[in-house]
């Protein structure tokens, strides 16, 4: 379905019709277990929530919307079609978050393909996305809808940052159709922001394709558009000039290797150096600056390579906690930073977990302080 037609259809028929008429092919079942561990823990059934609901989110005492995005990312990664994200949303509110980004995985076969789809097993349906946005808004959270691309059968070294479709026109047409579907869902349900892409480092300078695509998206969705540039590529991501907010993925290395010190002082010093670089780059820009992802696995060595999603590792709750603490001390109260989203609340968590989620870990208390201080 073309983007322009989809926008008219959404306005006339509503989101239920969009969800039932957007037919997608069945993608192959992933054969690389990277897909199941991509910055999240496996979580098949709803966790037990503490039932706590935090203070009113999204507004200051005088009723004026708060500027800072005090955010948590929530991956929509459950394979159970009856899964409810409401308990997790309530936990997020209880942490003090005012914003949530709902992460929607989109699949293509490999880095050269153009067969993008919402996977019938590993992606949420449009109907579930809409229901979850409404649930988040009932909890008084501002919602960012955040699609990410995953590869079902990646060649060695391939990931969304190295995409090289053999037929770029076909790839952008397929991606635009999916983004149009999500834009319609976001518009119908009152989401505030839509991420138009994340870490697409080999494609985010192709403005001849992005300009018409984003023009059509803006015809459907009137909220803020964000691009999430990779931590090592944000200076060269021309796509940032076409959106409303400068998003950066915050997986900067905080030490030179796993044997280097991971003390509070060392981690804070590394973040201060990265901050200086970011602020120099952003000094002449007019868009708000936003960390779309800030996260660390709870394993020894995670601060040396925060982006590393490889399986295994020795659980280390303290290194994860210190990493969030360093980020908090360096970035909170910064007038330049518009907000940050902690990656990722989805997952069982707990002291035996080696994943990114802070749930049930000492890092959760640090995340609470971070959200409070932003």
QUIHUFEN-V248086 format. One record per run of one state. SS is the DSSP state (H for helix, E for strand, C for the rest). FROM is the first residue (numbers start at 1). TO is the last residue. If there is no record, write none. Layout:
ss;from;to
SS;FROM;TO
SS;FROM;TO
This chain:
ss;from;to
C;1;2
H;3;13
C;14;14
H;15;21
C;22;32
H;33;36
C;37;58
E;59;59
C;60;64
E;65;65
C;66;68
E;69;75
C;76;85
H;86;95
C;96;98
E;99;108
C;109;116
E;117;117
C;118;125
H;126;138
C;139;141
E;142;151
C;152;159
H;160;162
C;163;167
H;168;189
C;190;192
E;193;198
C;199;206
H;207;220
C;221;223
E;224;229
C;230;233
H;234;236
C;237;237
H;238;242
C;243;244
E;245;249
C;250;263
H;264;282
C;283;287
E;288;294
C;295;298
E;299;299
C;300;314
E;315;315
C;316;316
H;317;331
C;332;336
E;337;342
C;343;361
H;362;373
C;374;374
